[in-house]
């Protein structure tokens, strides 16, 4: 899982965080607001309830740590 950033946009990248092997966050500066792209690779349905709940908790925590005035875009599979 990765982000591809055009070389002309590279200077606008404010931050990149690897939360774990399934969640990545890319923060981009724009003219009016900052954008947070949260890329998530979800667990398959055959995982047990405990793993699913832990994953969803980590995903919510990742969303919540993003500044509230940023525009958040959740991407995933």
ZIDANOR-V757049 format. One record per residue. N is the residue number from 1. RES is the residue in one small letter. PSI is psi in whole degrees, -180 to 180 (999 if undefined). Layout:
n	res	psi
N	RES	PSI
N	RES	PSI
//
This chain:
n	res	psi
1	x	134
2	x	170
3	x	143
4	x	123
5	x	126
6	x	145
7	x	-30
8	x	-21
9	x	-9
10	x	-37
11	x	-17
12	x	-4
13	x	119
14	x	-35
15	x	153
16	x	124
17	x	136
18	x	107
19	x	-48
20	x	-166
21	x	-6
22	x	-8
23	x	128
24	x	147
25	x	129
26	x	127
27	x	126
28	x	136
29	x	131
30	x	-180
31	x	-43
32	x	-35
33	x	160
34	x	148
35	x	138
36	x	117
37	x	118
38	x	109
39	x	121
40	x	132
41	x	101
42	x	158
43	x	154
44	x	160
45	x	-16
46	x	-3
47	x	154
48	x	166
49	x	-39
50	x	-45
51	x	-42
52	x	-44
53	x	-41
54	x	-41
55	x	-47
56	x	-36
57	x	-44
58	x	-38
59	x	-44
60	x	-42
61	x	-42
62	x	-40
63	x	-44
64	x	-26
65	x	-14
66	x	139
67	x	139
68	x	-24
69	x	-3
70	x	150
71	x	127
72	x	132
73	x	118
74	x	121
75	x	150
76	x	176
77	x	999
//
